[in-house]
Amino acid sequence: METHIPHSDYTQIEELIASEASPVGIDAKKTHIIILYKLEQIEQRLDKLEAQLRSSQK
């Protein structure tokens, strides 16, 4: 399954994680930090939604 990422978003992410010092062309540490940060944001949003759902079911 292929995910479509808008070109402008793709370019922005590519520029953010790029590293000429890396043999693979990206800064792995920076990339992982961004992924973990975004996952934390998703988790927080999910927690809020679950709390809202619980309170609306009472």
mmCIF file of the N, C-alpha and C atoms, coordinates in Angstrom:
data_MODEL
# 
_entry.id   MODEL 
# 
loop_
_atom_site.group_PDB 
_atom_site.id 
_atom_site.type_symbol 
_atom_site.label_atom_id 
_atom_site.label_alt_id 
_atom_site.label_comp_id 
_atom_site.label_asym_id 
_atom_site.label_entity_id 
_atom_site.label_seq_id 
_atom_site.pdbx_PDB_ins_code 
_atom_site.Cartn_x 
_atom_site.Cartn_y 
_atom_site.Cartn_z 
_atom_site.occupancy 
_atom_site.B_iso_or_equiv 
_atom_site.pdbx_formal_charge 
_atom_site.auth_seq_id 
_atom_site.auth_comp_id 
_atom_site.auth_asym_id 
_atom_site.auth_atom_id 
_atom_site.pdbx_PDB_model_num 
ATOM 1   N N  . MET A 1 1  ? 0.837   -1.176 0.000  1.00 0.00 ? 1  MET A N  1 
ATOM 2   C CA . MET A 1 1  ? 0.000   0.000  0.000  1.00 0.00 ? 1  MET A CA 1 
ATOM 3   C C  . MET A 1 1  ? 0.883   1.240  0.000  1.00 0.00 ? 1  MET A C  1 
ATOM 4   N N  . GLU A 1 2  ? 0.680   2.092  -0.959 1.00 0.00 ? 2  GLU A N  1 
ATOM 5   C CA . GLU A 1 2  ? 1.476   3.300  -1.083 1.00 0.00 ? 2  GLU A CA 1 
ATOM 6   C C  . GLU A 1 2  ? 0.727   4.478  -0.478 1.00 0.00 ? 2  GLU A C  1 
ATOM 7   N N  . THR A 1 3  ? 1.425   5.265  0.318  1.00 0.00 ? 3  THR A N  1 
ATOM 8   C CA . THR A 1 3  ? 0.834   6.442  0.925  1.00 0.00 ? 3  THR A CA 1 
ATOM 9   C C  . THR A 1 3  ? 1.185   7.660  0.084  1.00 0.00 ? 3  THR A C  1 
ATOM 10  N N  . HIS A 1 4  ? 0.180   8.452  -0.221 1.00 0.00 ? 4  HIS A N  1 
ATOM 11  C CA . HIS A 1 4  ? 0.422   9.674  -0.989 1.00 0.00 ? 4  HIS A CA 1 
ATOM 12  C C  . HIS A 1 4  ? 0.708   10.822 -0.027 1.00 0.00 ? 4  HIS A C  1 
ATOM 13  N N  . ILE A 1 5  ? 1.858   11.418 -0.180 1.00 0.00 ? 5  ILE A N  1 
ATOM 14  C CA . ILE A 1 5  ? 2.234   12.588 0.606  1.00 0.00 ? 5  ILE A CA 1 
ATOM 15  C C  . ILE A 1 5  ? 2.295   13.756 -0.359 1.00 0.00 ? 5  ILE A C  1 
ATOM 16  N N  . PRO A 1 6  ? 1.567   14.832 -0.072 1.00 0.00 ? 6  PRO A N  1 
ATOM 17  C CA . PRO A 1 6  ? 1.636   16.000 -0.955 1.00 0.00 ? 6  PRO A CA 1 
ATOM 18  C C  . PRO A 1 6  ? 3.097   16.439 -1.159 1.00 0.00 ? 6  PRO A C  1 
ATOM 19  N N  . HIS A 1 7  ? 3.409   16.838 -2.366 1.00 0.00 ? 7  HIS A N  1 
ATOM 20  C CA . HIS A 1 7  ? 4.791   17.191 -2.727 1.00 0.00 ? 7  HIS A CA 1 
ATOM 21  C C  . HIS A 1 7  ? 5.374   18.244 -1.786 1.00 0.00 ? 7  HIS A C  1 
ATOM 22  N N  . SER A 1 8  ? 4.591   19.262 -1.441 1.00 0.00 ? 8  SER A N  1 
ATOM 23  C CA . SER A 1 8  ? 5.113   20.321 -0.563 1.00 0.00 ? 8  SER A CA 1 
ATOM 24  C C  . SER A 1 8  ? 5.463   19.770 0.816  1.00 0.00 ? 8  SER A C  1 
ATOM 25  N N  . ASP A 1 9  ? 4.647   18.852 1.341  1.00 0.00 ? 9  ASP A N  1 
ATOM 26  C CA . ASP A 1 9  ? 4.941   18.237 2.634  1.00 0.00 ? 9  ASP A CA 1 
ATOM 27  C C  . ASP A 1 9  ? 6.178   17.352 2.532  1.00 0.00 ? 9  ASP A C  1 
ATOM 28  N N  . TYR A 1 10 ? 6.257   16.577 1.462  1.00 0.00 ? 10 TYR A N  1 
ATOM 29  C CA . TYR A 1 10 ? 7.397   15.695 1.235  1.00 0.00 ? 10 TYR A CA 1 
ATOM 30  C C  . TYR A 1 10 ? 8.698   16.500 1.207  1.00 0.00 ? 10 TYR A C  1 
ATOM 31  N N  . THR A 1 11 ? 8.685   17.590 0.451  1.00 0.00 ? 11 THR A N  1 
ATOM 32  C CA . THR A 1 11 ? 9.869   18.439 0.315  1.00 0.00 ? 11 THR A CA 1 
ATOM 33  C C  . THR A 1 11 ? 10.257  19.056 1.654  1.00 0.00 ? 11 THR A C  1 
ATOM 34  N N  . GLN A 1 12 ? 9.263   19.501 2.405  1.00 0.00 ? 12 GLN A N  1 
ATOM 35  C CA . GLN A 1 12 ? 9.528   20.110 3.718  1.00 0.00 ? 12 GLN A CA 1 
ATOM 36  C C  . GLN A 1 12 ? 10.166  19.095 4.665  1.00 0.00 ? 12 GLN A C  1 
ATOM 37  N N  . ILE A 1 13 ? 9.641   17.889 4.700  1.00 0.00 ? 13 ILE A N  1 
ATOM 38  C CA . ILE A 1 13 ? 10.193  16.839 5.557  1.00 0.00 ? 13 ILE A CA 1 
ATOM 39  C C  . ILE A 1 13 ? 11.594  16.463 5.083  1.00 0.00 ? 13 ILE A C  1 
ATOM 40  N N  . GLU A 1 14 ? 11.740  16.320 3.776  1.00 0.00 ? 14 GLU A N  1 
ATOM 41  C CA . GLU A 1 14 ? 13.045  15.966 3.204  1.00 0.00 ? 14 GLU A CA 1 
ATOM 42  C C  . GLU A 1 14 ? 14.106  16.993 3.594  1.00 0.00 ? 14 GLU A C  1 
ATOM 43  N N  . GLU A 1 15 ? 13.776  18.267 3.507  1.00 0.00 ? 15 GLU A N  1 
ATOM 44  C CA . GLU A 1 15 ? 14.726  19.323 3.865  1.00 0.00 ? 15 GLU A CA 1 
ATOM 45  C C  . GLU A 1 15 ? 15.031  19.313 5.362  1.00 0.00 ? 15 GLU A C  1 
ATOM 46  N N  . LEU A 1 16 ? 14.031  18.980 6.161  1.00 0.00 ? 16 LEU A N  1 
ATOM 47  C CA . LEU A 1 16 ? 14.195  18.972 7.609  1.00 0.00 ? 16 LEU A CA 1 
ATOM 48  C C  . LEU A 1 16 ? 15.154  17.888 8.078  1.00 0.00 ? 16 LEU A C  1 
ATOM 49  N N  . ILE A 1 17 ? 15.114  16.720 7.458  1.00 0.00 ? 17 ILE A N  1 
ATOM 50  C CA . ILE A 1 17 ? 15.931  15.593 7.932  1.00 0.00 ? 17 ILE A CA 1 
ATOM 51  C C  . ILE A 1 17 ? 17.207  15.369 7.123  1.00 0.00 ? 17 ILE A C  1 
ATOM 52  N N  . ALA A 1 18 ? 17.402  16.146 6.090  1.00 0.00 ? 18 ALA A N  1 
ATOM 53  C CA . ALA A 1 18 ? 18.567  15.955 5.220  1.00 0.00 ? 18 ALA A CA 1 
ATOM 54  C C  . ALA A 1 18 ? 19.878  16.203 5.972  1.00 0.00 ? 18 ALA A C  1 
ATOM 55  N N  . SER A 1 19 ? 20.884  15.420 5.592  1.00 0.00 ? 19 SER A N  1 
ATOM 56  C CA . SER A 1 19 ? 22.208  15.590 6.165  1.00 0.00 ? 19 SER A CA 1 
ATOM 57  C C  . SER A 1 19 ? 23.247  15.140 5.149  1.00 0.00 ? 19 SER A C  1 
ATOM 58  N N  . GLU A 1 20 ? 24.057  16.085 4.713  1.00 0.00 ? 20 GLU A N  1 
ATOM 59  C CA . GLU A 1 20 ? 25.115  15.740 3.764  1.00 0.00 ? 20 GLU A CA 1 
ATOM 60  C C  . GLU A 1 20 ? 26.234  14.951 4.445  1.00 0.00 ? 20 GLU A C  1 
ATOM 61  N N  . ALA A 1 21 ? 26.301  15.022 5.771  1.00 0.00 ? 21 ALA A N  1 
ATOM 62  C CA . ALA A 1 21 ? 27.338  14.307 6.512  1.00 0.00 ? 21 ALA A CA 1 
ATOM 63  C C  . ALA A 1 21 ? 27.023  12.819 6.655  1.00 0.00 ? 21 ALA A C  1 
ATOM 64  N N  . SER A 1 22 ? 25.778  12.445 6.384  1.00 0.00 ? 22 SER A N  1 
ATOM 65  C CA . SER A 1 22 ? 25.366  11.053 6.535  1.00 0.00 ? 22 SER A CA 1 
ATOM 66  C C  . SER A 1 22 ? 25.515  10.297 5.214  1.00 0.00 ? 22 SER A C  1 
ATOM 67  N N  . PRO A 1 23 ? 25.990  9.057  5.280  1.00 0.00 ? 23 PRO A N  1 
ATOM 68  C CA . PRO A 1 23 ? 26.128  8.278  4.043  1.00 0.00 ? 23 PRO A CA 1 
ATOM 69  C C  . PRO A 1 23 ? 24.786  7.963  3.374  1.00 0.00 ? 23 PRO A C  1 
ATOM 70  N N  . VAL A 1 24 ? 23.702  7.986  4.143  1.00 0.00 ? 24 VAL A N  1 
ATOM 71  C CA . VAL A 1 24 ? 22.373  7.710  3.561  1.00 0.00 ? 24 VAL A CA 1 
ATOM 72  C C  . VAL A 1 24 ? 21.600  8.990  3.262  1.00 0.00 ? 24 VAL A C  1 
ATOM 73  N N  . GLY A 1 25 ? 22.175  10.142 3.580  1.00 0.00 ? 25 GLY A N  1 
ATOM 74  C CA . GLY A 1 25 ? 21.568  11.414 3.211  1.00 0.00 ? 25 GLY A CA 1 
ATOM 75  C C  . GLY A 1 25 ? 20.582  11.997 4.201  1.00 0.00 ? 25 GLY A C  1 
ATOM 76  N N  . ILE A 1 26 ? 20.369  11.309 5.336  1.00 0.00 ? 26 ILE A N  1 
ATOM 77  C CA . ILE A 1 26 ? 19.486  11.870 6.360  1.00 0.00 ? 26 ILE A CA 1 
ATOM 78  C C  . ILE A 1 26 ? 20.146  11.790 7.725  1.00 0.00 ? 26 ILE A C  1 
ATOM 79  N N  . ASP A 1 27 ? 19.718  12.659 8.605  1.00 0.00 ? 27 ASP A N  1 
ATOM 80  C CA . ASP A 1 27 ? 20.179  12.659 9.983  1.00 0.00 ? 27 ASP A CA 1 
ATOM 81  C C  . ASP A 1 27 ? 19.278  11.691 10.756 1.00 0.00 ? 27 ASP A C  1 
ATOM 82  N N  . ALA A 1 28 ? 19.773  10.509 11.047 1.00 0.00 ? 28 ALA A N  1 
ATOM 83  C CA . ALA A 1 28 ? 18.959  9.464  11.681 1.00 0.00 ? 28 ALA A CA 1 
ATOM 84  C C  . ALA A 1 28 ? 18.467  9.890  13.063 1.00 0.00 ? 28 ALA A C  1 
ATOM 85  N N  . LYS A 1 29 ? 19.314  10.529 13.838 1.00 0.00 ? 29 LYS A N  1 
ATOM 86  C CA . LYS A 1 29 ? 18.908  10.953 15.181 1.00 0.00 ? 29 LYS A CA 1 
ATOM 87  C C  . LYS A 1 29 ? 17.766  11.958 15.096 1.00 0.00 ? 29 LYS A C  1 
ATOM 88  N N  . LYS A 1 30 ? 17.924  12.952 14.242 1.00 0.00 ? 30 LYS A N  1 
ATOM 89  C CA . LYS A 1 30 ? 16.887  13.967 14.069 1.00 0.00 ? 30 LYS A CA 1 
ATOM 90  C C  . LYS A 1 30 ? 15.589  13.327 13.577 1.00 0.00 ? 30 LYS A C  1 
ATOM 91  N N  . THR A 1 31 ? 15.704  12.395 12.651 1.00 0.00 ? 31 THR A N  1 
ATOM 92  C CA . THR A 1 31 ? 14.536  11.707 12.108 1.00 0.00 ? 31 THR A CA 1 
ATOM 93  C C  . THR A 1 31 ? 13.794  10.955 13.209 1.00 0.00 ? 31 THR A C  1 
ATOM 94  N N  . HIS A 1 32 ? 14.528  10.236 14.040 1.00 0.00 ? 32 HIS A N  1 
ATOM 95  C CA . HIS A 1 32 ? 13.896  9.488  15.129 1.00 0.00 ? 32 HIS A CA 1 
ATOM 96  C C  . HIS A 1 32 ? 13.267  10.414 16.160 1.00 0.00 ? 32 HIS A C  1 
ATOM 97  N N  . ILE A 1 33 ? 13.915  11.508 16.461 1.00 0.00 ? 33 ILE A N  1 
ATOM 98  C CA . ILE A 1 33 ? 13.350  12.471 17.415 1.00 0.00 ? 33 ILE A CA 1 
ATOM 99  C C  . ILE A 1 33 ? 12.031  13.014 16.881 1.00 0.00 ? 33 ILE A C  1 
ATOM 100 N N  . ILE A 1 34 ? 11.976  13.353 15.606 1.00 0.00 ? 34 ILE A N  1 
ATOM 101 C CA . ILE A 1 34 ? 10.747  13.869 15.004 1.00 0.00 ? 34 ILE A CA 1 
ATOM 102 C C  . ILE A 1 34 ? 9.645   12.813 15.073 1.00 0.00 ? 34 ILE A C  1 
ATOM 103 N N  . ILE A 1 35 ? 9.979   11.575 14.728 1.00 0.00 ? 35 ILE A N  1 
ATOM 104 C CA . ILE A 1 35 ? 8.986   10.498 14.758 1.00 0.00 ? 35 ILE A CA 1 
ATOM 105 C C  . ILE A 1 35 ? 8.458   10.291 16.172 1.00 0.00 ? 35 ILE A C  1 
ATOM 106 N N  . LEU A 1 36 ? 9.355   10.218 17.142 1.00 0.00 ? 36 LEU A N  1 
ATOM 107 C CA . LEU A 1 36 ? 8.927   10.012 18.527 1.00 0.00 ? 36 LEU A CA 1 
ATOM 108 C C  . LEU A 1 36 ? 8.100   11.185 19.037 1.00 0.00 ? 36 LEU A C  1 
ATOM 109 N N  . TYR A 1 37 ? 8.477   12.396 18.677 1.00 0.00 ? 37 TYR A N  1 
ATOM 110 C CA . TYR A 1 37 ? 7.722   13.579 19.082 1.00 0.00 ? 37 TYR A CA 1 
ATOM 111 C C  . TYR A 1 37 ? 6.305   13.543 18.508 1.00 0.00 ? 37 TYR A C  1 
ATOM 112 N N  . LYS A 1 38 ? 6.196   13.213 17.229 1.00 0.00 ? 38 LYS A N  1 
ATOM 113 C CA . LYS A 1 38 ? 4.878   13.131 16.586 1.00 0.00 ? 38 LYS A CA 1 
ATOM 114 C C  . LYS A 1 38 ? 4.037   12.015 17.198 1.00 0.00 ? 38 LYS A C  1 
ATOM 115 N N  . LEU A 1 39 ? 4.648   10.883 17.501 1.00 0.00 ? 39 LEU A N  1 
ATOM 116 C CA . LEU A 1 39 ? 3.912   9.796  18.149 1.00 0.00 ? 39 LEU A CA 1 
ATOM 117 C C  . LEU A 1 39 ? 3.392   10.227 19.519 1.00 0.00 ? 39 LEU A C  1 
ATOM 118 N N  . GLU A 1 40 ? 4.201   10.966 20.263 1.00 0.00 ? 40 GLU A N  1 
ATOM 119 C CA . GLU A 1 40 ? 3.771   11.481 21.566 1.00 0.00 ? 40 GLU A CA 1 
ATOM 120 C C  . GLU A 1 40 ? 2.572   12.421 21.397 1.00 0.00 ? 40 GLU A C  1 
ATOM 121 N N  . GLN A 1 41 ? 2.620   13.276 20.381 1.00 0.00 ? 41 GLN A N  1 
ATOM 122 C CA . GLN A 1 41 ? 1.486   14.170 20.117 1.00 0.00 ? 41 GLN A CA 1 
ATOM 123 C C  . GLN A 1 41 ? 0.229   13.371 19.787 1.00 0.00 ? 41 GLN A C  1 
ATOM 124 N N  . ILE A 1 42 ? 0.372   12.351 18.984 1.00 0.00 ? 42 ILE A N  1 
ATOM 125 C CA . ILE A 1 42 ? -0.771  11.500 18.619 1.00 0.00 ? 42 ILE A CA 1 
ATOM 126 C C  . ILE A 1 42 ? -1.328  10.823 19.868 1.00 0.00 ? 42 ILE A C  1 
ATOM 127 N N  . GLU A 1 43 ? -0.437  10.318 20.712 1.00 0.00 ? 43 GLU A N  1 
ATOM 128 C CA . GLU A 1 43 ? -0.878  9.652  21.936 1.00 0.00 ? 43 GLU A CA 1 
ATOM 129 C C  . GLU A 1 43 ? -1.654  10.609 22.834 1.00 0.00 ? 43 GLU A C  1 
ATOM 130 N N  . GLN A 1 44 ? -1.170  11.830 22.972 1.00 0.00 ? 44 GLN A N  1 
ATOM 131 C CA . GLN A 1 44 ? -1.861  12.823 23.790 1.00 0.00 ? 44 GLN A CA 1 
ATOM 132 C C  . GLN A 1 44 ? -3.240  13.153 23.220 1.00 0.00 ? 44 GLN A C  1 
ATOM 133 N N  . ARG A 1 45 ? -3.324  13.304 21.915 1.00 0.00 ? 45 ARG A N  1 
ATOM 134 C CA . ARG A 1 45 ? -4.617  13.579 21.277 1.00 0.00 ? 45 ARG A CA 1 
ATOM 135 C C  . ARG A 1 45 ? -5.571  12.410 21.464 1.00 0.00 ? 45 ARG A C  1 
ATOM 136 N N  . LEU A 1 46 ? -5.062  11.204 21.331 1.00 0.00 ? 46 LEU A N  1 
ATOM 137 C CA . LEU A 1 46 ? -5.893  10.018 21.514 1.00 0.00 ? 46 LEU A CA 1 
ATOM 138 C C  . LEU A 1 46 ? -6.393  9.919  22.953 1.00 0.00 ? 46 LEU A C  1 
ATOM 139 N N  . ASP A 1 47 ? -5.522  10.207 23.918 1.00 0.00 ? 47 ASP A N  1 
ATOM 140 C CA . ASP A 1 47 ? -5.928  10.207 25.325 1.00 0.00 ? 47 ASP A CA 1 
ATOM 141 C C  . ASP A 1 47 ? -7.065  11.192 25.564 1.00 0.00 ? 47 ASP A C  1 
ATOM 142 N N  . LYS A 1 48 ? -6.962  12.394 24.983 1.00 0.00 ? 48 LYS A N  1 
ATOM 143 C CA . LYS A 1 48 ? -8.022  13.401 25.134 1.00 0.00 ? 48 LYS A CA 1 
ATOM 144 C C  . LYS A 1 48 ? -9.330  12.922 24.515 1.00 0.00 ? 48 LYS A C  1 
ATOM 145 N N  . LEU A 1 49 ? -9.245  12.334 23.335 1.00 0.00 ? 49 LEU A N  1 
ATOM 146 C CA . LEU A 1 49 ? -10.453 11.830 22.671 1.00 0.00 ? 49 LEU A CA 1 
ATOM 147 C C  . LEU A 1 49 ? -11.101 10.707 23.471 1.00 0.00 ? 49 LEU A C  1 
ATOM 148 N N  . GLU A 1 50 ? -10.272 9.814  23.997 1.00 0.00 ? 50 GLU A N  1 
ATOM 149 C CA . GLU A 1 50 ? -10.808 8.720  24.812 1.00 0.00 ? 50 GLU A CA 1 
ATOM 150 C C  . GLU A 1 50 ? -11.461 9.248  26.077 1.00 0.00 ? 50 GLU A C  1 
ATOM 151 N N  . ALA A 1 51 ? -10.857 10.259 26.707 1.00 0.00 ? 51 ALA A N  1 
ATOM 152 C CA . ALA A 1 51 ? -11.444 10.851 27.913 1.00 0.00 ? 51 ALA A CA 1 
ATOM 153 C C  . ALA A 1 51 ? -12.776 11.521 27.574 1.00 0.00 ? 51 ALA A C  1 
ATOM 154 N N  . GLN A 1 52 ? -12.841 12.211 26.452 1.00 0.00 ? 52 GLN A N  1 
ATOM 155 C CA . GLN A 1 52 ? -14.093 12.837 26.027 1.00 0.00 ? 52 GLN A CA 1 
ATOM 156 C C  . GLN A 1 52 ? -15.161 11.791 25.760 1.00 0.00 ? 52 GLN A C  1 
ATOM 157 N N  . LEU A 1 53 ? -14.781 10.712 25.148 1.00 0.00 ? 53 LEU A N  1 
ATOM 158 C CA . LEU A 1 53 ? -15.727 9.633  24.843 1.00 0.00 ? 53 LEU A CA 1 
ATOM 159 C C  . LEU A 1 53 ? -16.251 9.007  26.130 1.00 0.00 ? 53 LEU A C  1 
ATOM 160 N N  . ARG A 1 54 ? -15.362 8.762  27.089 1.00 0.00 ? 54 ARG A N  1 
ATOM 161 C CA . ARG A 1 54 ? -15.791 8.198  28.370 1.00 0.00 ? 54 ARG A CA 1 
ATOM 162 C C  . ARG A 1 54 ? -16.748 9.119  29.098 1.00 0.00 ? 54 ARG A C  1 
ATOM 163 N N  . SER A 1 55 ? -16.439 10.412 29.100 1.00 0.00 ? 55 SER A N  1 
ATOM 164 C CA . SER A 1 55 ? -17.293 11.363 29.820 1.00 0.00 ? 55 SER A CA 1 
ATOM 165 C C  . SER A 1 55 ? -18.649 11.547 29.117 1.00 0.00 ? 55 SER A C  1 
ATOM 166 N N  . SER A 1 56 ? -18.701 11.388 27.831 1.00 0.00 ? 56 SER A N  1 
ATOM 167 C CA . SER A 1 56 ? -19.964 11.538 27.113 1.00 0.00 ? 56 SER A CA 1 
ATOM 168 C C  . SER A 1 56 ? -20.847 10.295 27.246 1.00 0.00 ? 56 SER A C  1 
ATOM 169 N N  . GLN A 1 57 ? -20.251 9.166  27.627 1.00 0.00 ? 57 GLN A N  1 
ATOM 170 C CA . GLN A 1 57 ? -21.004 7.938  27.783 1.00 0.00 ? 57 GLN A CA 1 
ATOM 171 C C  . GLN A 1 57 ? -21.599 7.798  29.183 1.00 0.00 ? 57 GLN A C  1 
ATOM 172 N N  . LYS A 1 58 ? -21.279 8.683  30.081 1.00 0.00 ? 58 LYS A N  1 
ATOM 173 C CA . LYS A 1 58 ? -21.795 8.607  31.466 1.00 0.00 ? 58 LYS A CA 1 
ATOM 174 C C  . LYS A 1 58 ? -23.170 9.201  31.572 1.00 0.00 ? 58 LYS A C  1 
# 
